[in-house]
């Protein structure tokens, strides 16, 4: 070799050699750029997908709703009021703008006797169930009918309550202190609609006026089996009241109504204390502010109420929060357990992979429904939420393990991994530093996409009644959908908001997952538009 070099030196003299000048290296000074990391590059590619960005915003909004709604709402999941059942959604902004939409009202077309019933409530309490007092009348072959928008909260009017002497005294003191009239004159039992012929009318506190029972027809024009109470008017068209005259018995405190000269009884003695007749809107304020001390002065149901009188806004927010927390915790646990299990399978292979893969195959062959049924049979007294978590964990980590195993098989024999082995790197370091970063995109994408699948499965199980998450302080979206199903045609808002939540969640996560998959795809690293 030295002889060859000497021969070349004699053929090419040193004077022919020159040092290369830096300026002569073309593009040498133009090679410059920003150092872009893996996640920063993935974020750039993710931002190029506009649909994924919109989906991310929607997911963020749903997540904020689930966290904030139960906190800002004055109600709780366990709070319910049977007298405010099936109240339509009410948005104060729509009410202030005078819109006939989202205003807490529903359109009604009622026969005359029912229309007069609601008009009488507004006459006595001053809070008219007929929105703005506006209505239209039309004459049909079955009689006169009236169409109007009815405020369901005001339609409650007055109710009969049985109070102890202490409760009655406390309510009287509240009236004296605040100047708000809660207790209204009680009606004369002998002048009410007949208890024998119409028992449901006899116990209705809104019949404060004289009535007569006649045969009538319902809203559809079909004859009623029971007689109906038709109001009797004075010559000037005013209702004739049937308030009980003041008896002067001890223990009663009579109040004078403004503009009236007579005194009336405000209580009737019974076994527990007194039966009183109260304006429920004012009693609602008293009971919440003075007794429960929750600060609720007026009923306000943004999403309406359920068949049990619960605030749907609070229930949906609480159910959404439960779904998110359950899905996120299950996704995290499955990612950790499945990731470790799959990494060992894929990296070591051979006999370890064969044994571990058969174990996962056996577990995956057991249907999820059988798993949850067995858990319910053997741990029936345990929390339903814990049973659901264990069932999702027992079957959920297997798919993650298979996904990680495939990625480790894909990358463990790459050149940089073999170089690390040659340099003496341990298996743990190679798995953590060289293989896992390349597989992280698929792992994250799979974990994120498992969240909506878990929420949908949990909602389905709750909807079918297999899992009951409807306890005093907890509910789920599936339970809300199940309870609203019988009222789909009559009260569609009850199913609208939970169904809208599920639809937005599933659609958004699918679009988000597509963008995430492309962002973490290593073959697209550094790709430009």
C-alpha positions in Angstrom: 0.0 0.0 0.0 2.9 2.4 0.8 4.5 1.6 -2.6 1.2 2.5 -4.3 1.1 5.9 -2.4 4.6 6.6 -3.4 3.9 5.9 -7.0 0.9 8.3 -6.9 3.0 11.0 -5.3 5.5 10.8 -8.0 2.8 11.0 -10.7 0.9 13.9 -9.0 3.2 16.5 -7.6 2.2 18.3 -4.4 2.1 21.6 -6.2 -1.1 20.5 -7.9 -3.0 20.2 -4.6 -4.9 23.2 -3.2 -6.8 23.8 0.0 -10.5 24.2 -0.7 -11.9 27.6 0.1 -15.0 27.9 2.3 -16.6 30.3 -0.1 -16.4 27.7 -2.8 -18.6 25.3 -0.9 -22.0 25.9 -2.4 -25.0 26.3 -0.1 -22.7 25.8 3.0 -23.9 29.0 4.6 -27.6 28.4 3.7 -27.9 25.2 5.7 -29.7 26.5 8.8 -33.0 26.0 10.5 -35.0 25.7 13.7 -34.6 22.6 15.8 -38.1 20.9 15.9 -38.9 18.3 18.5 -41.2 15.3 18.1 -44.2 16.8 19.9 -43.8 20.2 18.3 -43.7 18.7 14.9 -46.8 16.6 15.8 -48.6 19.8 17.0 -47.8 21.6 13.7 -49.3 18.7 11.7 -52.3 18.5 14.0 -53.1 22.2 13.5 -53.3 21.7 9.7 -56.4 19.5 10.2 -59.1 22.1 10.7 -61.9 19.6 11.5 -59.7 18.2 14.3 -59.2 21.7 15.8 -63.0 22.2 15.8 -63.5 18.8 17.4 -60.9 19.7 20.0 -62.8 22.9 20.9 -66.0 21.0 21.2 -64.4 18.4 23.4 -63.0 21.2 25.6 -66.4 22.8 25.9 -68.0 19.5 26.9 -65.3 18.9 29.4 -65.7 22.4 30.9 -69.4 21.9 31.0 -69.0 18.7 33.0 -66.7 20.4 35.5 -68.4 23.7 35.8 -72.1 23.0 35.5 -72.5 21.1 38.8 -70.5 23.8 40.6 -72.3 26.9 39.3 -75.8 25.3 39.6 -77.6 26.1 42.8 -79.2 22.7 42.6 -77.8 19.3 43.4 -78.5 15.9 41.8 -80.4 14.8 44.9 -82.6 18.0 44.9 -86.0 17.4 43.5 -89.4 19.1 43.7 -92.5 17.1 42.6 -94.5 20.2 41.9 -92.0 21.4 39.3 -92.0 18.2 37.2 -91.7 18.5 33.4 -90.9 22.2 33.4 -89.7 23.3 29.9 -86.2 24.8 29.6 -86.0 28.5 30.5 -83.3 30.9 29.4 -83.5 34.3 31.1 -82.0 36.0 28.0 -84.7 34.6 25.8 -87.3 35.7 28.3 -85.9 39.2 28.5 -85.9 39.5 24.7 -89.6 38.4 24.6 -88.9 35.4 22.4 -91.3 32.5 22.2 -88.4 30.1 22.4 -86.5 28.7 25.4 -88.7 30.8 27.6 -90.0 28.2 30.1 -93.3 28.0 28.3 -95.1 25.4 26.2 -97.9 25.9 23.7 -101.3 24.8 24.9 -104.7 24.5 23.2 -107.2 23.9 25.9 -111.0 23.9 26.3 -112.7 26.8 28.1 -113.0 25.2 31.6 -109.2 24.4 31.7 -108.3 27.8 30.3 -110.4 29.5 33.0 -108.6 27.4 35.6 -105.2 28.8 34.6 -106.7 32.3 34.3 -108.0 32.0 37.9 -104.5 31.1 39.1 -103.1 34.4 37.6 -106.0 36.4 39.0 -105.4 35.2 42.6 -101.6 35.0 42.7 -100.7 37.8 40.4 -98.3 35.5 38.4 -100.2 34.6 35.3 -99.5 31.1 33.8 -100.7 32.6 30.5 -97.6 34.3 29.1 -98.2 38.0 28.9 -101.9 37.4 29.2 -102.1 36.8 25.5 -104.3 34.0 24.0 -106.4 33.2 21.0 -109.9 31.7 21.1 -111.6 29.6 18.5 -115.0 28.1 18.4 -115.1 24.4 17.5 -117.9 21.9 17.3 -116.9 20.7 20.8 -117.0 24.2 22.3 -114.6 27.1 22.8 -110.9 26.4 22.7 -108.0 28.7 23.7 -104.4 28.7 22.5 -101.6 30.3 24.5 -98.1 29.8 25.9 -98.3 28.5 29.4 -95.6 29.1 32.0 -95.2 25.8 33.8 -93.7 27.3 37.0 -96.6 29.8 37.4 -99.1 27.1 36.6 -98.5 25.5 40.0 -100.4 28.3 41.7 -101.5 27.4 45.3 -101.1 24.1 47.1 -102.4 22.6 50.4 -99.7 21.9 53.0 -99.8 20.2 56.3 -97.6 22.1 58.8 -96.8 21.6 62.5 -97.5 24.4 64.8 -93.8 25.3 64.9 -93.6 25.4 61.1 -96.8 27.4 60.9 -95.4 30.0 63.4 -92.1 30.1 61.5 -93.9 30.8 58.2 -95.9 33.5 59.8 -92.8 35.2 61.2 -91.2 35.1 57.8 -94.2 36.9 56.3 -94.1 39.5 59.0 -90.4 40.0 58.6 -90.3 40.2 54.8 -93.7 41.5 53.9 -94.1 38.6 51.4 -97.5 36.8 51.6 -97.0 33.1 51.5 -100.2 31.8 53.2 -103.4 32.5 51.3 -107.0 32.3 52.6 -108.1 28.8 52.8 -111.1 27.7 50.8 -114.4 26.6 52.4 -114.3 22.7 52.2 -118.1 22.6 51.8 -117.9 24.9 48.8 -115.2 23.1 46.9 -115.9 20.7 44.0 -117.6 17.6 45.3 -115.2 15.2 47.0 -117.4 12.3 46.1 -117.8 13.1 42.4 -114.4 14.8 41.8 -111.9 13.9 44.6 -108.9 15.1 42.6 -110.5 18.6 42.3 -111.4 18.6 46.0 -107.7 18.5 47.0 -106.7 21.1 44.3 -105.9 24.4 46.1 -106.4 26.4 42.9 -110.2 26.1 43.1 -110.7 29.2 45.2 -113.8 30.2 43.2 -117.3 28.8 43.0 -117.8 26.0 40.5 -120.4 23.7 39.2 -119.8 20.1 38.0 -121.0 19.3 34.5 -120.2 16.7 32.0 -117.5 17.8 29.6 -114.9 16.8 27.1 -111.1 16.7 27.2 -108.6 18.6 25.0 -109.2 16.2 22.2 -112.9 16.5 22.4 -113.6 13.0 23.9 -116.2 12.7 26.7 -114.8 12.5 30.2 -115.8 9.8 32.6 -115.9 12.2 35.5 -117.6 15.6 35.7 -115.5 18.7 35.3 -115.6 21.9 37.4 -116.8 24.9 35.5 -116.4 28.3 37.1 -119.3 30.4 38.1 -118.9 34.1 37.5 -120.5 37.2 38.9 -122.5 39.5 36.6 -119.4 41.5 35.8 -117.5 38.4 34.8 -115.4 38.1 37.9 -114.8 34.8 39.7 -117.0 34.2 42.8 -114.6 33.2 45.6 -115.3 30.5 48.2 -112.9 31.7 50.9 -113.8 30.5 54.4 -115.0 33.3 56.6 -113.1 34.1 59.7 -114.1 31.9 62.7 -112.0 33.6 65.3 -110.7 30.4 66.7 -107.6 30.5 68.9 -104.4 29.6 67.2 -105.3 31.1 63.8 -103.7 34.3 62.7 -105.7 36.1 60.0 -104.2 38.4 57.5 -105.9 41.2 55.6 -105.6 41.0 51.9 -105.0 44.4 50.3 -108.2 46.0 49.0 -110.4 43.7 51.0 -112.4 44.4 54.1 -113.2 40.9 55.3 -110.9 38.6 57.3 -110.6 35.0 56.3 -109.3 31.8 57.9 -105.7 30.9 56.9 -105.5 27.5 58.5 -107.6 24.4 59.4 -106.6 22.3 62.4 -105.7 18.7 61.7 -103.9 15.9 63.5 -100.3 17.2 62.9 -101.0 20.9 63.3 -102.6 23.0 60.5 -103.6 22.6 56.9 -102.7 25.8 55.1 -103.1 27.0 51.6 -99.9 28.6 50.3 -98.8 30.3 47.1 -96.1 27.8 46.1 -93.8 30.2 44.4 -93.4 32.2 47.6 -93.3 29.0 49.8 -90.5 27.8 47.5 -88.5 30.9 48.2 -89.2 30.6 52.0 -88.3 26.9 52.1 -85.1 27.2 50.2 -83.8 30.4 51.7 -85.0 29.9 55.3 -85.1 26.1 55.8 -82.6 24.6 53.4 -80.5 27.8 53.2 -79.3 27.0 49.7 -80.0 30.6 48.4 -82.5 29.6 45.7 -85.1 32.3 45.5 -86.9 31.5 42.3 -87.0 28.3 40.2 -84.8 28.6 37.1 -84.3 25.5 35.0 -82.0 26.2 32.0 -82.5 22.7 30.6 -85.9 22.0 32.2 -86.8 19.4 34.8 -87.1 15.7 34.7 -90.1 13.5 35.5 -89.0 13.6 39.2 -88.7 17.3 39.3 -84.8 17.4 39.1 -82.9 20.1 37.4 -81.8 18.6 34.1 -78.8 21.0 33.7 -77.4 19.8 37.0 -78.1 16.2 36.3 -76.5 16.3 32.8 -73.4 18.1 34.1 -73.0 15.6 36.9 -73.5 12.7 34.6 -71.1 14.0 32.1 -68.5 14.6 34.8 -68.9 11.0 36.0 -68.6 9.7 32.4 -65.4 11.7 31.8 -63.8 10.7 35.1 -64.6 7.1 34.6 -63.4 7.0 31.0 -60.1 8.9 31.7 -59.2 6.8 34.7 -59.9 3.6 32.8 -58.0 4.8 29.8 -55.0 5.7 32.0 -54.9 2.4 33.9 -55.3 0.4 30.7 -52.6 2.4 29.0 -50.2 1.7 31.9 -51.0 -2.0 32.3 -51.5 -2.8 28.7 -48.4 -0.8 27.7 -46.1 -2.7 30.1 -47.6 -6.0 29.2 -47.4 -5.4 25.4 -43.8 -4.0 25.7 -42.6 -7.1 27.3 -44.3 -9.3 24.8 -43.1 -7.4 21.8 -39.5 -6.8 22.9 -38.6 -10.2 24.2 -40.8 -12.3 21.9 -40.1 -16.0 21.9 -41.6 -18.1 24.7 -42.5 -15.2 26.8 -44.5 -13.7 24.0 -46.2 -17.1 23.3 -47.3 -17.6 26.9 -48.4 -14.0 27.5 -50.3 -13.8 24.2 -52.3 -17.0 25.0 -53.2 -15.5 28.4 -54.5 -12.3 26.7 -56.4 -14.4 24.1 -58.2 -16.4 26.8 -59.2 -13.2 28.6 -60.3 -11.5 25.4 -62.5 -14.5 24.5 -64.7 -13.8 27.5 -67.6 -11.4 26.4 -67.8 -8.1 28.3 -71.4 -8.7 29.2 -70.6 -12.0 30.9 -67.8 -10.3 32.9 -70.1 -7.6 34.2 -72.9 -10.0 34.9 -70.5 -12.3 37.0 -69.2 -9.2 38.8 -72.8 -8.1 39.6 -73.7 -11.6 40.9 -70.7 -12.0 43.2 -70.3 -8.4 44.3 -73.9 -7.2 44.2 -73.5 -5.2 47.4 -70.5 -3.4 46.1 -70.7 0.0 44.4 -72.0 -0.2 40.9 -69.3 2.3 39.8 -66.6 0.0 41.2 -68.1 -3.0 39.4 -68.1 -1.0 36.1 -64.5 0.1 36.6 -63.3 -3.4 37.2 -65.2 -4.8 34.3 -63.8 -2.2 31.9 -60.3 -2.8 33.3 -60.4 -6.6 33.0 -61.1 -6.5 29.3 -59.8 -3.0 28.3 -56.1 -3.4 28.7 -55.9 -6.3 26.2 -56.4 -4.2 23.1 -53.8 -1.7 24.4 -51.3 -4.6 25.0 -51.8 -5.9 21.5 -51.3 -2.4 20.0 -48.0 -1.9 22.0 -46.8 -5.4 21.2 -47.1 -4.7 17.5 -45.2 -1.5 17.7 -42.4 -3.0 19.7 -42.1 -5.8 17.2 -41.9 -3.2 14.5 -39.1 -1.1 16.0 -37.0 -3.5 18.1 -34.7 -4.5 15.2 -34.1 -1.1 13.8 -30.5 0.0 13.3 -30.5 2.5 16.1 -31.8 -0.2 18.5 -29.0 -2.6 17.4 -26.5 0.2 17.8 -27.7 0.8 21.3 -27.4 -2.9 22.2 -23.8 -2.9 20.7 -22.9 0.0 22.9 -24.1 -1.9 26.0 -27.4 -0.2 26.7 -29.7 -2.2 29.0 -33.1 -3.6 27.8 -34.9 -1.2 30.0 -33.1 1.8 28.6 -33.6 0.6 25.0 -37.3 0.1 25.6 -37.7 3.5 27.3 -35.4 5.6 25.2 -35.4 4.1 21.7 -38.5 2.0 21.1 -41.2 3.7 23.2 -40.8 7.2 21.7 -41.4 5.8 18.2 -44.5 3.9 19.4 -45.9 6.7 21.6 -48.1 8.1 18.8 -50.1 4.9 18.3 -50.3 4.4 22.1 -51.7 7.9 22.7 -54.1 7.7 19.8 -55.4 4.4 21.0 -55.8 5.7 24.6 -57.7 8.8 23.5 -60.0 6.9 21.2 -60.9 4.5 24.0 -62.4 7.4 26.0 -65.5 7.9 23.9 -65.9 4.1 23.6 -65.9 3.8 27.3 -68.4 6.6 27.8 -70.7 5.1 25.1 -70.5 1.7 26.7 -71.2 3.1 30.2 -74.2 5.1 28.8 -75.5 2.0 27.1 -75.3 -0.1 30.2 -77.0 2.6 32.2 -79.7 3.1 29.5 -80.5 -0.7 29.5 -80.6 -0.8 33.3 -77.8 -3.3 33.6 -75.8 -0.9 35.7 -77.7 1.5 38.0 -75.8 4.7 38.6 -78.8 6.7 39.6 -78.2 7.1 43.3 -79.1 10.0 45.5 -76.0 12.1 44.7 -75.0 10.5 41.4 -76.5 10.0 38.0 -75.4 9.2 34.4 -76.2 10.3 30.9 -77.6 6.8 30.1 -79.9 7.0 33.0 -81.2 10.4 31.9 -81.8 9.0 28.4 -83.6 5.9 29.8 -85.9 8.0 32.0 -86.7 10.4 29.2 -87.7 7.7 26.7 -91.4 7.4 27.7 -91.8 11.2 27.3 -90.1 11.5 23.9 -93.2 12.9 22.1 -94.6 14.9 25.0 -91.4 16.4 26.6 -88.7 16.0 23.9 -86.3 18.4 25.7 -85.7 15.7 28.3 -84.0 13.5 25.8 -82.7 16.3 23.5 -79.9 17.6 25.8 -78.4 14.2 26.9 -78.6 12.9 23.3 -76.9 16.0 22.0 -74.1 15.5 24.5 -73.5 11.9 23.4 -73.7 12.8 19.7 -71.3 15.7 20.0 -68.9 13.7 22.1 -68.7 10.7 19.8 -68.4 12.8 16.6 -65.8 15.1 18.1 -63.6 12.3 19.4 -63.7 10.5 16.1 -62.5 13.7 14.3 -60.0 14.4 17.0 -58.7 10.9 16.8 -58.2 11.2 13.1 -56.1 14.3 13.5 -54.1 12.8 16.4 -53.4 9.7 14.3 -51.9 11.8 11.5 -50.0 14.1 13.8 -48.2 11.2 15.5 -47.5 9.3 12.3 -43.7 9.1 12.2 -43.7 8.7 8.4 -45.1 12.2 8.1 -42.5 13.8 10.3 -41.2 17.0 8.8 -43.8 17.0 6.0 -44.9 20.4 4.8 -48.1 21.5 3.2 
